[in-house]
Amino acid sequence: MDRNAVKPATLAAQAAGVIDEASGGVVPPIHMSTTFVRDRDYGLLNADNTYVRYHNEPVRVAETMLAALEGAAASLVFPSGMAAIAAAFRWVPTGGAVVVQSGIYWGTTKWIREFCTRRQISLYEVDAADLPALQAACDGPRDLVFVETPSNPWLKTTDIRAAADIAHNAGAILVVDSTAATPLLTKPLALGADIVMHSATKAINGHTDVLGGVLSTSAITSTWQGIEADRNDAGAVMGPFEAWLMVRGMRTLPLRVERMCENAAKVTDFLADHLNVEDVFYPGLVSHPGHGLAAIQMQGGFGFLLSFLVKGGRDAALRVAGRLNLFHRATSLGGVESLVEHRHTIEPDTGIPENLLRVSVGIEDAGDLIDDLAQALGQ
Ligand code: PLP
């Protein structure tokens, strides 16, 4: 049987077919060694391994799995999502020009602004879900266009195929942060993106115990080779233990994503009908402005991330968050446990409504989650 032809659930469950050749174990082993021995003629005992910053077996297994799930020519794992984003931007030359979606994960916007100022790179921030606006922002030579879809915390949907055409016409590569879609629900590379990025801290690891990031490429270009060399030389490499934990987490990724999407759909249906809820942002809702596009661009579900506006303003939203018993009040997303966050507390100056609560739906029983929201919102 062709291992490359198997479906994501099979590929993930079997860690892309990796077994421990030395012991026969069916679980990929951890190799913690930071260096690798040479024989008396100074040849490497294993030609694939010299030093852990360049060659790290658990990272290789993780990258094999991620490239296969993403349909990528190659993947590179990083020690955080932000390290992956920084790697995707660092090759842009001084004096270059980049276009970045507005209203995305605040940490990304903050770092890119500071980076572009330091490097004298022209930065155009635009609502990329608005294609004419994206087109207008790409009306001259550009090096890189960066979009996040669905976006965090607004859940805006950007048309990746159209964005890729616009970026390429401006001479830019398109990088897509697909964290909220996971490698399963959207395939940005198949839609024309050049590089897809994920914070692996989220659903890819899924157990809220590993910080990680990943870039995957549609082709091995000179830009990609530069990103890889810079990662290894500058040392933004994930350690073997984290990579091993991530591989372990990824083996249940399809199962978790399926359940999280089902739960999120039920939770949003409940919220959308609730008298104390002003609005719900989730691409799975027919009323969502990006629903039509998401229905084409996402397969198998609309993700686990949603935001909603509580009627009554800031105090009412904080009261609802405070009353929840099952949703942990914590930042982040994509784990097996459901989380709620009052984003305005975290980023008070970015225009986030004071009554917005962002929710990451986990794999718990959907009825329990809805009961908890019901008592917190008041019937
Ligand atoms: N991209 C998105 C959409 C995120 O939500 C986050 C973190 O919340 C990041 C990137 C950054 O990832 P990390 O925290 O792993 O550095």
Boltz pocket constraint, residues with backbone or C-beta under 6 A from the ligand:
constraints:
  - pocket:
      binder: B
      contacts: [[A, 80], [A, 81], [A, 82], [A, 83], [A, 105], [A, 107], [A, 108], [A, 148], [A, 150], [A, 152], [A, 177], [A, 179], [A, 180], [A, 198], [A, 199], [A, 200], [A, 201], [A, 202], [A, 211], [A, 212], [A, 213], [A, 332]]
      max_distance: 6.0
